[in-house]
Amino acid sequence: MIGRKKMEFFHEIKLKVGSKIASWQYKFLSSGGKEVLLKAVAQVIPAYAMSVLRIPVGIYDDIQRTMVGFWWGSKKDRKGMHWARWEKLSCAKTR
């Protein structure tokens, strides 16, 4: 799993995440529903592979970009408004 085969492996995972997210209707979901879908489905798909192998930065950025686009309601033909920084939204809640 070195080099090109590793990239092909993670490319398949990126496609799985992208196809799952593309099949969802973001305008029918509340922000809580979007959060649950992203955390329960989209983040779980690459979890095992990421625990075994280090994911390439480019693949990680593509997966994150797909998730951000779903969260803010972006499509290829139009962009959604980003109301806050993704880094702030994706950090853990602390008291």
All heavy atoms as an XYZ file, in Angstrom:
776
protein
N       0.821     -1.196      0.000
C       0.000      0.000      0.000
C       0.864      1.259      0.000
O       0.617      2.166      0.761
C      -0.872      0.010      1.250
C      -2.061     -0.874      1.178
S      -3.186     -0.316     -0.048
C      -4.516      0.221      0.908
N       1.834      1.288     -0.821
C       2.689      2.466     -0.861
C       2.504      3.161     -2.191
O       2.350      2.532     -3.221
C       4.172      2.084     -0.656
C       4.342      1.458      0.721
C       5.072      3.275     -0.814
C       5.719      0.954      0.998
N       2.517      4.493     -2.153
C       2.487      5.268     -3.380
C       1.138      5.307     -4.050
O       0.145      5.692     -3.466
N       1.115      4.922     -5.298
C      -0.075      5.056     -6.130
C      -1.251      4.221     -5.610
O      -2.384      4.655     -5.631
C       0.271      4.643     -7.554
C      -0.678      5.201     -8.566
C      -0.218      4.937     -9.955
N       1.095      5.520    -10.183
C       1.873      5.226    -11.198
N       1.484      4.351    -12.089
N       3.036      5.799    -11.345
N      -0.994      3.028     -5.142
C      -2.075      2.180     -4.644
C      -2.729      2.799     -3.413
O      -3.931      2.692     -3.225
C      -1.557      0.788     -4.333
C      -1.180      0.017     -5.568
C      -0.902     -1.417     -5.226
C      -0.415     -2.162     -6.413
N      -1.456     -2.803     -7.166
N      -1.947      3.449     -2.571
C      -2.496      4.111     -1.396
C      -3.408      5.264     -1.820
O      -4.490      5.447     -1.269
C      -1.361      4.631     -0.513
C      -1.802      5.279      0.761
C      -0.595      5.681      1.583
C      -0.974      6.467      2.795
N       0.184      6.919      3.541
N      -2.999      6.029     -2.817
C      -3.824      7.129     -3.307
C      -5.116      6.604     -3.928
O      -6.176      7.188     -3.743
C      -3.051      7.971     -4.324
C      -1.923      8.785     -3.731
S      -2.515      9.998     -2.556
C      -3.238     11.177     -3.659
N      -5.046      5.488     -4.653
C      -6.243      4.890     -5.243
C      -7.194      4.419     -4.152
O      -8.410      4.600     -4.263
C      -5.858      3.719     -6.141
C      -5.175      4.128     -7.427
C      -4.675      2.928     -8.224
O      -5.016      1.775     -7.859
O      -3.949      3.136     -9.195
N      -6.651      3.845     -3.090
C      -7.458      3.367     -1.976
C      -8.218      4.526     -1.328
O      -9.426      4.446     -1.109
C      -6.554      2.675     -0.954
C      -7.253      2.260      0.299
C      -8.155      1.206      0.282
C      -7.014      2.913      1.493
C      -8.801      0.813      1.433
C      -7.657      2.531      2.650
C      -8.548      1.471      2.620
N      -7.524      5.607     -1.045
C      -8.177      6.751     -0.420
C      -9.080      7.497     -1.398
O     -10.049      8.123     -0.977
C      -7.155      7.694      0.200
C      -6.645      7.202      1.521
C      -5.339      6.808      1.670
C      -7.484      7.127      2.611
C      -4.862      6.356      2.888
C      -7.036      6.675      3.829
C      -5.718      6.289      3.973
N      -8.786      7.420     -2.683
C      -9.663      8.038     -3.672
C     -11.028      7.339     -3.669
O     -12.064      7.998     -3.795
C      -9.027      7.991     -5.059
C      -9.826      8.672     -6.109
N      -9.959     10.043     -6.152
C     -10.552      8.182     -7.131
C     -10.743     10.359     -7.160
N     -11.114      9.249     -7.772
N     -11.032      6.029     -3.507
C     -12.286      5.274     -3.410
C     -13.085      5.723     -2.186
O     -14.300      5.885     -2.253
C     -12.009      3.775     -3.326
C     -11.457      3.175     -4.590
C     -12.478      3.168     -5.714
O     -13.667      2.998     -5.429
O     -12.064      3.336     -6.863
N     -12.413      5.942     -1.083
C     -13.092      6.404      0.131
C     -13.649      7.805     -0.077
O     -14.779      8.100      0.331
C     -12.123      6.357      1.334
C     -11.830      4.898      1.678
C     -12.709      7.088      2.537
C     -10.797      4.702      2.727
N     -12.883      8.662     -0.738
C     -13.354     10.018     -1.030
C     -14.599      9.979     -1.909
O     -15.551     10.730     -1.676
C     -12.244     10.816     -1.715
C     -12.622     12.251     -2.012
C     -11.492     12.985     -2.683
C     -11.567     12.729     -4.152
N     -10.726     13.586     -4.959
N     -14.624      9.079     -2.879
C     -15.803      8.941     -3.734
C     -17.016      8.431     -2.961
O     -18.144      8.872     -3.201
C     -15.501      8.016     -4.906
C     -14.538      8.563     -5.957
C     -14.269      7.514     -7.018
C     -15.091      9.822     -6.580
N     -16.810      7.510     -2.026
C     -17.911      7.007     -1.209
C     -18.515      8.124     -0.366
O     -19.736      8.260     -0.289
C     -17.426      5.889     -0.280
C     -17.282      4.557     -0.926
C     -16.891      3.518      0.101
C     -16.552      2.202     -0.544
N     -16.114      1.214      0.438
N     -17.660      8.916      0.269
C     -18.147     10.031      1.086
C     -18.882     11.038      0.205
O     -19.978     11.498      0.546
C     -16.986     10.714      1.844
C     -17.448     11.980      2.524
C     -16.373      9.772      2.860
N     -18.308     11.358     -0.943
C     -18.929     12.319     -1.853
C     -20.273     11.853     -2.381
O     -21.221     12.633     -2.472
N     -20.392     10.562     -2.696
C     -21.662     10.057     -3.207
C     -22.725     10.028     -2.121
O     -23.898     10.297     -2.388
C     -21.482      8.674     -3.826
O     -21.145      7.730     -2.844
N     -22.343      9.715     -0.883
C     -23.295      9.755      0.221
C     -23.824     11.168      0.421
O     -25.025     11.390      0.537
C     -22.644      9.292      1.530
C     -22.526      7.830      1.671
C     -23.855      7.240      2.053
C     -23.631      5.805      2.426
N     -24.834      5.032      2.440
N     -22.917     12.130      0.480
C     -23.302     13.519      0.733
C     -24.127     14.058     -0.430
O     -25.097     14.790     -0.231
C     -22.062     14.380      1.017
C     -21.476     13.987      2.376
C     -22.400     15.857      0.991
C     -20.196     14.679      2.730
N     -23.773     13.699     -1.658
C     -24.509     14.187     -2.829
C     -25.946     13.668     -2.867
O     -26.824     14.321     -3.431
C     -23.779     13.788     -4.107
N     -26.201     12.524     -2.246
C     -27.549     11.967     -2.276
C     -28.481     12.605     -1.246
O     -29.687     12.399     -1.301
C     -27.500     10.455     -2.051
O     -27.085     10.166     -0.730
N     -27.935     13.380     -0.311
C     -28.759     14.012      0.717
C     -29.353     15.317      0.216
O     -28.739     16.047     -0.539
C     -27.947     14.296      1.971
C     -27.396     13.075      2.627
C     -27.879     11.798      2.552
C     -26.237     13.003      3.452
N     -27.099     10.948      3.278
C     -26.081     11.656      3.847
C     -25.312     13.932      3.901
C     -25.072     11.228      4.665
C     -24.298     13.516      4.723
C     -24.174     12.174      5.094
N     -30.538     15.655      0.688
C     -31.223     16.906      0.352
C     -30.990     17.893      1.497
O     -31.684     17.841      2.501
C     -32.719     16.644      0.173
C     -33.041     15.646     -0.908
C     -33.136     16.302     -2.261
O     -33.478     17.464     -2.354
N     -32.815     15.567     -3.303
N     -30.028     18.788      1.352
C     -29.649     19.667      2.452
C     -30.728     20.679      2.803
O     -30.837     21.100      3.944
C     -28.335     20.385      2.148
C     -28.427     21.427      1.079
C     -28.743     22.743      1.391
C     -28.213     21.103     -0.254
C     -28.845     23.695      0.398
C     -28.318     22.042     -1.240
C     -28.624     23.336     -0.907
O     -28.731     24.277     -1.885
N     -31.561     21.069      1.870
C     -32.534     22.118      2.169
C     -33.706     21.616      3.000
O     -34.459     22.405      3.540
C     -33.025     22.786      0.893
C     -33.642     21.870     -0.124
C     -33.951     22.639     -1.381
C     -34.257     21.668     -2.514
N     -34.438     22.350     -3.756
N     -33.871     20.303      3.131
C     -34.937     19.751      3.949
C     -34.489     19.437      5.370
O     -35.280     18.955      6.172
C     -35.496     18.476      3.312
C     -36.112     18.717      1.967
C     -35.656     18.054      0.849
C     -37.144     19.627      1.822
C     -36.222     18.273     -0.391
C     -37.713     19.862      0.587
C     -37.252     19.185     -0.526
N     -33.229     19.705      5.688
C     -32.694     19.357      6.995
C     -32.384     20.606      7.819
O     -31.950     21.621      7.285
C     -31.403     18.551      6.836
C     -31.534     17.198      6.154
C     -30.165     16.635      5.845
C     -32.297     16.237      7.051
N     -32.595     20.499      9.116
C     -32.186     21.567     10.008
C     -30.675     21.470     10.214
O     -30.032     20.512      9.775
C     -32.900     21.429     11.354
O     -32.484     20.243     12.005
N     -30.104     22.434     10.907
C     -28.664     22.375     11.159
C     -28.320     21.175     12.047
O     -27.273     20.555     11.885
C     -28.170     23.675     11.791
O     -28.837     23.914     13.013
N     -29.210     20.818     12.966
C     -28.979     19.636     13.794
C     -29.014     18.360     12.975
O     -28.229     17.434     13.201
N     -29.934     18.285     12.018
C     -30.007     17.109     11.150
C     -28.777     16.966     10.278
O     -28.270     15.864     10.063
N     -28.292     18.092      9.765
C     -27.058     18.056      8.960
C     -25.885     17.593      9.802
O     -25.062     16.798      9.355
C     -26.757     19.438      8.395
C     -27.692     19.901      7.325
C     -27.232     21.250      6.840
C     -28.351     22.060      6.265
N     -27.925     23.388      5.867
N     -25.812     18.101     11.035
C     -24.707     17.732     11.922
C     -24.723     16.240     12.217
O     -23.688     15.574     12.172
C     -24.799     18.525     13.218
C     -23.696     18.214     14.198
C     -23.834     18.968     15.499
O     -24.832     19.676     15.703
O     -22.921     18.835     16.325
N     -25.892     15.695     12.509
C     -26.010     14.269     12.801
C     -25.615     13.436     11.586
O     -24.885     12.448     11.711
C     -27.438     13.924     13.271
C     -27.669     12.434     13.307
C     -27.693     14.531     14.638
N     -26.086     13.816     10.406
C     -25.720     13.069      9.202
C     -24.214     13.110      8.951
O     -23.606     12.085      8.634
C     -26.449     13.636      7.985
C     -27.823     13.064      7.699
C     -28.460     13.778      6.518
C     -27.754     11.587      7.432
N     -23.613     14.283      9.079
C     -22.178     14.387      8.837
C     -21.378     13.569      9.842
O     -20.437     12.869      9.475
C     -21.734     15.846      8.875
C     -22.121     16.680      7.670
C     -21.740     18.134      7.889
C     -21.465     16.155      6.414
N     -21.748     13.649     11.111
C     -20.987     12.933     12.136
C     -21.244     11.434     12.126
O     -20.332     10.647     12.358
C     -21.303     13.504     13.516
C     -20.699     14.866     13.727
C     -20.949     15.376     15.120
C     -20.258     16.704     15.320
N     -20.496     17.239     16.655
N     -22.487     11.033     11.869
C     -22.830      9.611     11.941
C     -22.513      8.844     10.665
O     -22.278      7.644     10.711
C     -24.311      9.447     12.275
N     -22.493      9.514      9.523
C     -22.299      8.799      8.261
C     -21.003      9.216      7.572
O     -20.134      8.388      7.314
C     -23.509      9.015      7.319
C     -23.298      8.311      6.002
C     -24.781      8.528      7.980
N     -20.858     10.504      7.284
C     -19.731     10.956      6.461
C     -18.389     10.835      7.178
O     -17.379     10.527      6.546
C     -19.947     12.400      6.025
N     -18.350     11.042      8.484
C     -17.085     10.937      9.194
C     -16.732      9.507      9.561
O     -15.588      9.215      9.868
C     -17.112     11.811     10.448
C     -17.103     13.281     10.145
C     -17.141     14.137     11.395
O     -17.410     13.663     12.480
N     -16.866     15.417     11.229
N     -17.710      8.606      9.518
C     -17.463      7.215      9.876
C     -16.855      6.437      8.714
O     -16.063      5.520      8.936
C     -18.777      6.555     10.352
C     -18.621      5.076     10.567
C     -19.242      7.225     11.630
N     -17.190      6.792      7.499
C     -16.705      6.045      6.320
C     -15.171      5.971      6.279
O     -14.610      4.890      6.162
C     -17.291      6.633      5.021
C     -18.800      6.385      4.974
C     -16.621      6.027      3.792
C     -19.508      7.088      3.836
N     -14.441      7.082      6.420
C     -12.978      6.970      6.364
C     -12.319      6.668      7.710
O     -11.109      6.573      7.789
C     -12.545      8.342      5.860
C     -13.583      9.269      6.359
C     -14.862      8.478      6.340
N     -13.087      6.470      8.785
C     -12.509      6.336     10.128
C     -11.581      5.128     10.249
O     -10.470      5.243     10.781
C     -13.608      6.267     11.174
N     -11.999      3.967      9.784
C     -11.153      2.780      9.918
C      -9.885      2.905      9.091
O      -8.790      2.619      9.572
C     -11.907      1.513      9.515
C     -11.024      0.294      9.551
C     -10.628     -0.248     10.766
C     -10.541     -0.281      8.384
C      -9.795     -1.349     10.816
C      -9.711     -1.380      8.414
C      -9.333     -1.906      9.640
O      -8.495     -2.989      9.679
N     -10.034      3.350      7.856
C      -8.859      3.488      6.996
C      -7.878      4.502      7.575
O      -6.666      4.327      7.492
C      -9.282      3.908      5.593
N      -8.412      5.560      8.189
C      -7.546      6.579      8.792
C      -6.866      6.061     10.050
O      -5.793      6.549     10.417
C      -8.351      7.836      9.105
C      -8.746      8.590      7.860
S      -9.897      9.938      8.145
C      -9.059     10.931      9.336
N      -7.459      5.073     10.719
C      -6.811      4.514     11.908
C      -5.675      3.570     11.543
O      -4.762      3.354     12.337
C      -7.835      3.799     12.783
O      -8.291      2.627     12.156
N      -5.727      3.011     10.344
C      -4.700      2.074      9.909
C      -3.583      2.784      9.139
O      -2.414      2.509      9.359
C      -5.330      0.965      9.036
C      -4.279      0.031      8.487
C      -6.364      0.196      9.832
N      -3.953      3.683      8.248
C      -2.990      4.376      7.391
C      -3.109      5.883      7.575
O      -4.176      6.382      7.937
C      -3.255      4.042      5.923
C      -3.157      2.581      5.519
C      -3.725      2.396      4.133
C      -1.719      2.130      5.559
N      -2.047      6.580      7.298
C      -2.113      8.039      7.303
C      -2.725      8.504      5.995
O      -2.256      8.145      4.920
C      -0.714      8.636      7.461
C      -0.146      8.365      8.838
C       1.091      9.139      9.037
N       0.731     10.557      9.026
C       1.482     11.501      9.518
N       2.635     11.212     10.038
N       1.096     12.755      9.481
N      -3.760      9.303      6.114
C      -4.470      9.782      4.929
C      -3.674     10.931      4.304
O      -3.158     11.785      5.021
C      -5.894     10.213      5.304
C      -6.717     10.533      4.065
C      -5.910     11.366      6.265
C      -8.200     10.666      4.351
N      -3.530     10.957      2.995
C      -2.841     12.070      2.342
C      -3.599     13.385      2.558
O      -4.835     13.406      2.616
C      -2.851     11.685      0.860
C      -3.042     10.211      0.848
C      -3.864      9.895      2.043
N      -2.877     14.472      2.686
C      -3.470     15.767      2.991
C      -4.451     16.200      1.912
O      -5.520     16.747      2.205
C      -2.359     16.826      3.187
C      -2.951     18.198      3.417
C      -1.461     16.445      4.346
N      -4.149     15.947      0.655
C      -5.034     16.336     -0.440
C      -6.383     15.635     -0.369
O      -7.430     16.246     -0.584
N      -6.373     14.352     -0.035
C      -7.614     13.591      0.095
C      -8.404     14.101      1.293
O      -9.621     14.287      1.222
C      -7.326     12.076      0.235
C      -6.566     11.549     -0.975
C      -8.600     11.301      0.493
C      -7.359     11.475     -2.245
N      -7.714     14.350      2.394
C      -8.377     14.881      3.590
C      -9.034     16.225      3.285
O     -10.180     16.469      3.679
C      -7.359     15.029      4.720
C      -7.905     15.745      5.923
C      -8.752     15.099      6.811
C      -7.586     17.074      6.162
C      -9.264     15.749      7.909
C      -8.093     17.739      7.249
C      -8.927     17.073      8.126
O      -9.445     17.730      9.209
N      -8.341     17.089      2.580
C      -8.901     18.398      2.226
C     -10.116     18.265      1.319
O     -11.097     19.004      1.477
C      -7.846     19.274      1.544
C      -6.770     19.749      2.512
O      -7.011     19.727      3.737
O      -5.688     20.132      2.028
N     -10.086     17.326      0.383
C     -11.229     17.112     -0.510
C     -12.458     16.616      0.249
O     -13.576     17.069      0.004
C     -10.876     16.116     -1.619
C      -9.888     16.678     -2.614
O      -9.726     17.915     -2.655
O      -9.281     15.887     -3.357
N     -12.258     15.686      1.187
C     -13.367     15.183      2.000
C     -13.937     16.304      2.861
O     -15.158     16.486      2.953
C     -12.918     13.989      2.864
C     -12.618     12.777      1.982
C     -13.974     13.636      3.907
C     -11.981     11.611      2.716
N     -13.058     17.084      3.465
C     -13.510     18.188      4.306
C     -14.243     19.241      3.477
O     -15.262     19.776      3.899
C     -12.329     18.818      5.032
C     -12.747     19.877      6.017
C     -11.591     20.403      6.833
O     -10.446     20.021      6.621
N     -11.884     21.269      7.757
N     -13.771     19.526      2.281
C     -14.416     20.497      1.397
C     -15.822     20.031      1.011
O     -16.767     20.828      0.965
C     -13.564     20.707      0.151
C     -13.994     21.869     -0.704
C     -13.043     22.117     -1.870
N     -11.672     22.314     -1.423
C     -10.644     21.514     -1.747
N     -10.820     20.477     -2.537
N      -9.431     21.760     -1.300
N     -15.988     18.730      0.784
C     -17.300     18.183      0.463
C     -18.252     18.331      1.648
O     -19.412     18.720      1.481
C     -17.177     16.696      0.076
O     -16.237     16.561     -0.986
C     -18.507     16.121     -0.349
N     -17.757     18.053      2.854
C     -18.584     18.177      4.044
C     -18.953     19.628      4.321
O     -20.098     19.928      4.679
C     -17.876     17.560      5.251
C     -17.786     16.069      5.149
S     -16.930     15.155      6.459
C     -16.611     16.257      7.739
N     -18.024     20.536      4.122
C     -18.297     21.961      4.320
C     -19.331     22.453      3.318
O     -20.242     23.213      3.668
C     -16.989     22.787      4.203
C     -17.260     24.266      4.136
C     -16.069     22.479      5.354
N     -19.227     22.004      2.083
C     -20.197     22.387      1.065
C     -21.604     21.927      1.407
O     -22.569     22.655      1.200
N     -21.724     20.723      1.958
C     -23.042     20.240      2.373
C     -23.556     21.061      3.549
O     -24.731     21.425      3.598
C     -22.984     18.765      2.745
C     -24.269     18.246      3.321
C     -25.355     18.032      2.507
C     -24.389     17.990      4.677
C     -26.551     17.570      3.031
C     -25.568     17.531      5.207
C     -26.653     17.315      4.388
N     -22.695     21.339      4.517
C     -23.121     22.079      5.709
C     -23.662     23.461      5.342
O     -24.695     23.885      5.843
C     -21.960     22.201      6.683
C     -22.317     23.007      7.895
C     -22.076     24.320      8.109
C     -23.015     22.532      9.048
N     -22.570     24.693      9.318
C     -23.159     23.623      9.922
C     -23.533     21.296      9.426
C     -23.787     23.508     11.157
C     -24.156     21.195     10.655
C     -24.276     22.285     11.494
N     -22.974     24.168      4.461
C     -23.380     25.529      4.122
C     -24.321     25.595      2.923
O     -24.737     26.674      2.524
C     -22.155     26.400      3.861
C     -21.351     26.621      5.102
C     -20.103     26.142      5.342
C     -21.729     27.357      6.259
N     -19.687     26.528      6.578
C     -20.667     27.284      7.163
C     -22.869     28.067      6.629
C     -20.708     27.888      8.408
C     -22.901     28.669      7.866
C     -21.837     28.578      8.734
N     -24.646     24.477      2.314
C     -25.610     24.466      1.225
C     -25.028     24.848     -0.117
O     -25.716     25.424     -0.950
N     -23.781     24.518     -0.368
C     -23.148     24.850     -1.639
C     -23.400     23.755     -2.664
O     -23.430     22.583     -2.342
C     -21.641     25.018     -1.458
O     -21.370     26.031     -0.535
N     -23.583     24.156     -3.897
C     -23.670     23.238     -5.031
C     -22.640     23.688     -6.058
O     -22.045     24.757     -5.946
C     -25.073     23.270     -5.654
C     -26.141     22.670     -4.786
C     -25.994     21.178     -4.745
C     -27.149     20.550     -3.990
N     -27.021     19.142     -3.873
N     -22.448     22.896     -7.095
C     -21.460     23.261     -8.111
C     -21.845     24.536     -8.859
O     -21.003     25.339     -9.212
C     -21.258     22.110     -9.092
C     -20.533     20.944     -8.490
C     -20.148     19.959     -9.550
C     -19.569     18.725     -8.927
N     -18.170     18.669     -8.898
N     -23.144     24.738     -9.107
C     -23.566     25.898     -9.876
C     -23.745     27.166     -9.035
O     -23.763     28.258     -9.561
C     -24.863     25.591    -10.629
C     -25.969     25.126     -9.699
O     -25.671     24.722     -8.573
O     -27.142     25.166    -10.130
N     -23.876     27.026     -7.707
C     -23.983     28.203     -6.860
C     -23.322     27.925     -5.513
O     -23.217     26.790     -5.091
C     -25.438     28.611     -6.646
C     -26.258     27.602     -5.915
C     -27.687     28.100     -5.715
N     -28.441     27.134     -4.952
C     -28.425     27.046     -3.623
N     -27.704     27.869     -2.916
N     -29.133     26.128     -3.018
N     -22.893     28.982     -4.856
C     -22.213     28.836     -3.577
C     -23.122     29.258     -2.444
O     -23.941     30.144     -2.603
C     -20.944     29.681     -3.542
C     -19.872     29.186     -4.468
C     -18.577     29.853     -4.138
C     -17.496     29.199     -4.944
N     -16.503     28.590     -4.164
N     -22.958     28.618     -1.295
C     -23.700     28.995     -0.104
C     -22.903     30.024      0.697
O     -21.700     30.188      0.518
N     -23.592     30.690      1.581
C     -22.947     31.693      2.427
C     -22.291     31.009      3.618
O     -22.936     30.233      4.323
C     -23.992     32.701      2.908
C     -23.441     33.741      3.839
S     -22.253     34.844      3.068
C     -23.307     35.785      2.029
N     -21.030     31.271      3.859
C     -20.312     30.733      5.002
C     -20.398     31.755      6.129
O     -19.784     32.812      6.059
C     -18.852     30.459      4.638
C     -18.700     29.333      3.665
N     -17.930     28.248      3.923
C     -19.244     29.122      2.451
C     -17.984     27.412      2.901
N     -18.786     27.932      1.999
N     -21.147     31.438      7.169
C     -21.397     32.380      8.246
C     -20.349     32.330      9.343
O     -20.272     33.244     10.166
C     -22.770     32.135      8.845
C     -23.846     32.491      7.885
C     -24.546     31.627      7.095
C     -24.336     33.788      7.567
N     -25.444     32.304      6.321
C     -25.343     33.635      6.598
C     -24.028     35.071      8.014
C     -26.042     34.710      6.069
C     -24.733     36.133      7.489
C     -25.721     35.955      6.524
N     -19.566     31.293      9.426
C     -18.526     31.174     10.442
C     -17.380     30.348      9.874
O     -17.540     29.632      8.896
C     -19.072     30.509     11.702
N     -16.224     30.445     10.509
C     -15.075     29.661     10.061
C     -15.287     28.185     10.371
O     -15.776     27.824     11.434
C     -13.813     30.145     10.756
C     -13.379     31.496     10.286
C     -12.172     31.989     11.001
N     -11.273     30.887     11.299
C     -10.033     31.047     11.688
N      -9.539     32.240     11.829
N      -9.279     30.011     11.952
N     -14.920     27.321      9.438
C     -15.087     25.886      9.618
C     -14.248     25.381     10.786
O     -14.650     24.484     11.523
C     -14.731     25.153      8.332
C     -14.897     23.672      8.457
C     -13.901     22.747      8.553
C     -16.121     22.941      8.522
N     -14.427     21.494      8.668
C     -15.805     21.585      8.652
C     -17.457     23.304      8.480
C     -16.753     20.600      8.741
C     -18.401     22.305      8.559
C     -18.040     20.976      8.698
N     -13.074     25.951     10.993
C     -12.203     25.520     12.096
C     -12.897     25.739     13.442
O     -12.765     24.955     14.361
C     -10.869     26.268     12.075
C      -9.964     25.871     10.931
C     -10.311     26.564      9.625
O     -11.036     27.580      9.649
O      -9.876     26.064      8.583
N     -13.660     26.821     13.558
C     -14.375     27.101     14.795
C     -15.542     26.136     14.976
O     -15.821     25.678     16.086
C     -14.889     28.535     14.798
C     -15.544     28.936     16.088
C     -15.932     30.390     16.105
C     -16.566     30.738     17.433
N     -16.910     32.138     17.517
N     -16.229     25.793     13.897
C     -17.369     24.884     13.989
C     -16.940     23.438     14.241
O     -17.656     22.686     14.885
C     -18.185     24.934     12.690
C     -18.939     26.222     12.423
C     -19.595     26.144     11.066
C     -19.966     26.468     13.492
N     -15.791     23.049     13.734
C     -15.389     21.658     13.832
C     -14.595     21.335     15.099
O     -14.241     20.194     15.313
C     -14.571     21.251     12.606
O     -13.404     22.015     12.536
N     -14.339     22.325     15.961
C     -13.599     22.050     17.181
C     -14.547     21.468     18.232
O     -15.761     21.636     18.180
C     -12.892     23.284     17.707
S     -13.997     24.559     18.301
N     -13.982     20.778     19.209
C     -14.772     20.142     20.252
C     -15.377     21.175     21.189
O     -14.802     22.245     21.420
C     -13.906     19.185     21.054
N     -16.546     20.863     21.721
C     -17.197     21.765     22.665
C     -16.535     21.618     24.031
O     -16.327     20.511     24.511
C     -18.685     21.419     22.788
C     -19.442     21.667     21.520
C     -20.893     21.298     21.697
C     -21.645     21.468     20.405
N     -23.043     21.048     20.530
N     -16.221     22.713     24.663
C     -15.642     22.702     25.996
C     -16.468     23.568     26.919
O     -17.163     24.491     26.467
C     -14.194     23.234     25.986
O     -14.195     24.546     25.468
C     -13.303     22.348     25.136
N     -16.383     23.299     28.158
C     -17.158     24.096     29.121
C     -16.348     25.204     29.692
O     -15.266     25.304     29.820
C     -17.644     23.216     30.254
C     -18.695     22.264     29.748
C     -19.259     21.464     30.866
N     -20.438     20.796     30.342
C     -21.461     20.505     31.061
N     -21.490     20.814     32.325
N     -22.482     19.900     30.534
